[in-house]
Amino acid sequence: MATERPFASSHIYRLSAYPKEVTLRDGARVVLKPMSPQDGEALQRFFLRIPADERYYMKDDVASPQVIQRWARELDYDRALPILAWVNDTVVADGTLHRTRAGARRHVGELRILVAPEYRSLGLGSTMIQELANIANENGLERLTLQAIADKEIAAIKAAEAIGFGQVAVLTGHGKDLDGHPRDIIILEMPLGEWFNWWVF
Ligand SMILES: CC(C)(COP(=O)(O)OP(=O)(O)OC[C@H]1O[C@@H](n2cnc3c(N)ncnc32)[C@H](O)[C@@H]1OP(=O)(O)O)[C@@H](O)C(=O)NCCC(=O)NCCS
């Protein structure tokens, strides 16, 4: 089991707003917190409750205990900042802000969002996107992207567009469904800084 320890990148972002309680559309309350090294097992249980045909479209093999244990062990907010949504001891959503550690792409972040099926369509996905966009904006990132599988991840597109993302590109056939048929990947993008501040307030 992972032991509690300080980790290298715990102060990259200003995260004083967390833990933060939010109320969903049905009145349920969830607590948002940046992931800690000791959260690996709860995160693993969360991913195992996601239907296999959805896990198939993710960029990582999240059903693998080795993958999640490595994430928890090597947690590095500078590379990937995961915000987890909790109901008591259960993770019900995971949203991550990814960026390169250095170089030409450092000002751009990529968001990935996953909500447990029983907590969907309650505004949690939009809330997670908004939280991560706020963090990115406050910390000087200039642009955010989010990728979604066309005709499959429709809720992600809707939730991202509600926050201010726009569709900027289609990567034709860059995905394949479980039957091997090509699926397009839609790239959504949102500028931060002045535009974002205007959009939010
Ligand atoms: C995408 C996802 C995170 C959204 O989470 P969520 O908590 O349901 O999001 P929200 O409730 O904030 O908003 C989703 C919106 O999409 C709508 N929606 C859901 N399914 C839909 C569908 N098949 N067609 C059209 N709209 C749909 C919801 O009604 C809601 O709109 P509303 O706020 O106007 O009611 C969640 O569906 C999920 O985990 N999907 C699987 C993983 C995924 O696709 N991730 C995206 C890749 S980054």
The ligand as an SDF file (V2000), in Angstrom:
LIG
                    3D

 48 50  0  0  0  0  0  0  0  0999 V2000
  -18.0400   13.2110  -20.6020 C   0  0  0  0  0  0  0  0  0  0  0  0
  -18.4540   13.0610  -19.1490 C   0  0  0  0  0  0  0  0  0  0  0  0
  -17.2350   13.3000  -18.2970 C   0  0  0  0  0  0  0  0  0  0  0  0
  -19.5300   14.0980  -18.8330 C   0  0  0  0  0  0  0  0  0  0  0  0
  -19.8260   13.9880  -17.4600 O   0  0  0  0  0  0  0  0  0  0  0  0
  -21.2450   14.4530  -16.8860 P   0  0  0  0  0  0  0  0  0  0  0  0
  -21.0960   14.5620  -15.4240 O   0  0  0  0  0  0  0  0  0  0  0  0
  -22.3250   13.6010  -17.4130 O   0  0  0  0  0  0  0  0  0  0  0  0
  -21.3290   15.9120  -17.5320 O   0  0  0  0  0  0  0  0  0  0  0  0
  -22.4380   17.0230  -17.3160 P   0  0  0  0  0  0  0  0  0  0  0  0
  -23.6010   16.4920  -16.5530 O   0  0  0  0  0  0  0  0  0  0  0  0
  -21.7520   18.2090  -16.7500 O   0  0  0  0  0  0  0  0  0  0  0  0
  -22.8320   17.4210  -18.7920 O   0  0  0  0  0  0  0  0  0  0  0  0
  -23.0360   16.4630  -19.7720 C   0  0  0  0  0  0  0  0  0  0  0  0
  -24.0470   17.0280  -20.7500 C   0  0  0  0  0  0  0  0  0  0  0  0
  -24.1270   16.1410  -21.8640 O   0  0  0  0  0  0  0  0  0  0  0  0
  -25.4790   15.7210  -22.0080 C   0  0  0  0  0  0  0  0  0  0  0  0
  -25.4620   14.3950  -22.5870 N   0  0  0  0  0  0  0  0  0  0  0  0
  -25.1910   13.2370  -21.9980 C   0  0  0  0  0  0  0  0  0  0  0  0
  -25.2470   12.2290  -22.8840 N   0  0  0  0  0  0  0  0  0  0  0  0
  -25.5690   12.8070  -24.0640 C   0  0  0  0  0  0  0  0  0  0  0  0
  -25.7850   12.3050  -25.3760 C   0  0  0  0  0  0  0  0  0  0  0  0
  -25.6740   10.9970  -25.6520 N   0  0  0  0  0  0  0  0  0  0  0  0
  -26.1030   13.1910  -26.3580 N   0  0  0  0  0  0  0  0  0  0  0  0
  -26.1970   14.5110  -26.1000 C   0  0  0  0  0  0  0  0  0  0  0  0
  -25.9940   15.0480  -24.8820 N   0  0  0  0  0  0  0  0  0  0  0  0
  -25.6850   14.1800  -23.8770 C   0  0  0  0  0  0  0  0  0  0  0  0
  -26.0740   15.8060  -20.6460 C   0  0  0  0  0  0  0  0  0  0  0  0
  -27.4610   15.8800  -20.6850 O   0  0  0  0  0  0  0  0  0  0  0  0
  -25.4450   17.0970  -20.1510 C   0  0  0  0  0  0  0  0  0  0  0  0
  -26.0520   18.2280  -20.7230 O   0  0  0  0  0  0  0  0  0  0  0  0
  -26.9140   19.2570  -19.8290 P   0  0  0  0  0  0  0  0  0  0  0  0
  -25.9520   19.8250  -18.8260 O   0  0  0  0  0  0  0  0  0  0  0  0
  -27.4020   20.2720  -20.8030 O   0  0  0  0  0  0  0  0  0  0  0  0
  -27.9900   18.4360  -19.2170 O   0  0  0  0  0  0  0  0  0  0  0  0
  -19.0450   11.6410  -18.8810 C   0  0  0  0  0  0  0  0  0  0  0  0
  -20.1160   11.4320  -19.7610 O   0  0  0  0  0  0  0  0  0  0  0  0
  -18.0350   10.5440  -19.0600 C   0  0  0  0  0  0  0  0  0  0  0  0
  -17.3060   10.2190  -18.1310 O   0  0  0  0  0  0  0  0  0  0  0  0
  -17.9670    9.9280  -20.2730 N   0  0  0  0  0  0  0  0  0  0  0  0
  -17.0300    8.8780  -20.5800 C   0  0  0  0  0  0  0  0  0  0  0  0
  -15.6200    9.4080  -20.7300 C   0  0  0  0  0  0  0  0  0  0  0  0
  -15.4840   10.5070  -21.7640 C   0  0  0  0  0  0  0  0  0  0  0  0
  -16.1560   10.5580  -22.7720 O   0  0  0  0  0  0  0  0  0  0  0  0
  -14.5230   11.4000  -21.4820 N   0  0  0  0  0  0  0  0  0  0  0  0
  -14.2150   12.4840  -22.3870 C   0  0  0  0  0  0  0  0  0  0  0  0
  -12.8560   12.3600  -22.9460 C   0  0  0  0  0  0  0  0  0  0  0  0
  -11.8370   13.6310  -22.2690 S   0  0  0  0  0  0  0  0  0  0  0  0
  1  2  1  0
  2  3  1  0
  2  4  1  0
  2 36  1  0
  4  5  1  0
  5  6  1  0
  6  7  2  0
  6  8  1  0
  6  9  1  0
  9 10  1  0
 10 11  2  0
 10 12  1  0
 10 13  1  0
 13 14  1  0
 14 15  1  0
 15 16  1  0
 15 30  1  0
 16 17  1  0
 17 18  1  0
 17 28  1  0
 18 19  1  0
 18 27  1  0
 19 20  2  0
 20 21  1  0
 21 22  1  0
 21 27  2  0
 22 23  1  0
 22 24  2  0
 24 25  1  0
 25 26  2  0
 26 27  1  0
 28 29  1  0
 28 30  1  0
 30 31  1  0
 31 32  1  0
 32 33  2  0
 32 34  1  0
 32 35  1  0
 36 37  1  0
 36 38  1  0
 38 39  2  0
 38 40  1  0
 40 41  1  0
 41 42  1  0
 42 43  1  0
 43 44  2  0
 43 45  1  0
 45 46  1  0
 46 47  1  0
 47 48  1  0
M  END
$$$$
